[in-house]
Amino acid sequence: MARGGQVGLARVAVVVRAGAAPLWWLGVFAAGIGVLVPGLTGRRIGVTAGAALFVVATAVVAWVRRRRYTALADSAARAGKHDVLQDRGVTVRNWRRGHRWWLALAFLAALGSAFAVPAAGGLLLAGCGAGLWLKSAWIGRREQSQDALLWVRVDWLAGNAGRPAGKAVKGYRSTGIAAGDAAPGGARRKTAALV
């Protein structure tokens, strides 16, 4: 990461967004399988409970720690010439590798819960993924309004490459809106059409 005073930086929105797709698709898959199991409560109650859990999980994940993100963004320092910007793909891969066992356990728990409450666990998991998408979109809107992308030091992230607003994070760095290979919000940057 760091050589000769260099500091590796990962995009905040990319770290947040990295878990959205796996949680969403694992949740949808688990819910789809869960609907096939009658369960203790029956499918109708299971799906209704799952829909409520989906809404609650989406809202909680999207809103949790917003004050911390806002405070870190407001005090962001300009990235220096020795800072090394990490590619979007590397950030996503590091997050997913660091969380692979948690994702597997969450998927198995969602499948297992279908025997009690069909589809509810899968919809809860999918709601967490949707919440992360909403949070990264919120960060993206903030980046666009301030015309600056937000970055976090890689060595301040948790051991599993997550928690971009954790206790170890002392501040963010900022760059111009064109820096790096990810658009505001952490999505892949669309390349200009060739004329």
ABEGO torsion letter per residue (X at the ends): XBBGGBBBBBBAAAAAAAAAAAAAAAAAAAAAAAAABAEAAEAAAAAAAAAAAAAAAAAAAAABGAAAAAAAAAABBBBBAABBBBBAAAAAAAAAAAAAAAAAAAAAAAAAAAAABBGAAAAAAAAAAAAAAAAAAAAAAAAAAAGBBBBBBAAABBAAGBGAABAABAEBBBBBAABEABBBGGBBBBBBBBX
